[in-house]
Amino acid sequence: REIDILWTLRSGATTAESPADEPFVCSKFIVAIGRNAAAFLSSFILDSVCWEVVGVVKLWNEWCRTSSTTNVLPTDSFCLFYRLISDPTVLLCQCSCYVAEDQQFQWLEKVFGCMRKEGLQVTILSTCPVADYKTQESTLTLPSPFLKALKTKEFKEQVCCPLLEQPNIVRDLPAAVLSYCQVWQIPAVLYQCYTDVIKLDTVTIEAFKPLLASKILKSLVKDVSESTKILKKLLTANETHNNIYI
């Protein structure tokens, strides 16, 4: 169950695995894992004028089957990489597909293997069921959704929400990315949104809004009025898709 990463970082040519003989410089790498986290970036950060698609992940598992085409198109993959046109060292990833446990190491090696780790800072956004949050009080009384942060030892900046308390843990690809950064001594922070809604949801998406004031994101925020329009469009399209049977 191999994972293929296709890059178009140079001259529009598609290359598998490595975009060049030498790893490229990346100062900021923002990873949104899950549909709500990806929708947050689409609504508040991504802009077709300022960002360009530079890579896709092709994978197959029990829950995700991407097409076999080699064209780098948004319709071909649920895991896309974008580069900021004005600053090519800023990279963003929207991963709304499931990456199986036996594929996570490949994902990490092939994505981070293309980047220089010096000067790199990673921000991870993900969601998790509030039922997984361990606390002495009843989860029914918690003001869901809410954010918790977990960071590597090297991350020295102020976080935008309370840190995740013990004995809570994170799992799957968000945990794999954060663990990789810890091992390689890369400054990284994971912002996990605990929510009681599984589907694409306005309240869950907007729970990430405090991150717009963070040092790594505040310079990337686009026009708020446009963000609201895009968010409504995303949710309308999702509702139409889910209402096939009436």
Secondary structure, DSSP 8 states (H G I E B T S, - for coil): ---EEEEEEETTEEEES-SSSS-B--SEEEEEESHHHHHHHHHHT--TTTEEEEEEEE-B-SS-B-----S--GGG-SEEEEEETT-TTEEEEEE-S---HHHHHHHHHHHHTTB--TT-EEEEEEEEEGGG---SS-GGGS-SSEEEEEE-TT--S--SS-B--TT----HHHHHHHHHHHHTT--EEEEEEEES--S--HHHHHTTGGGGGSTTTTTT---HHHHHHHHHHHHHHHHHHHTS--
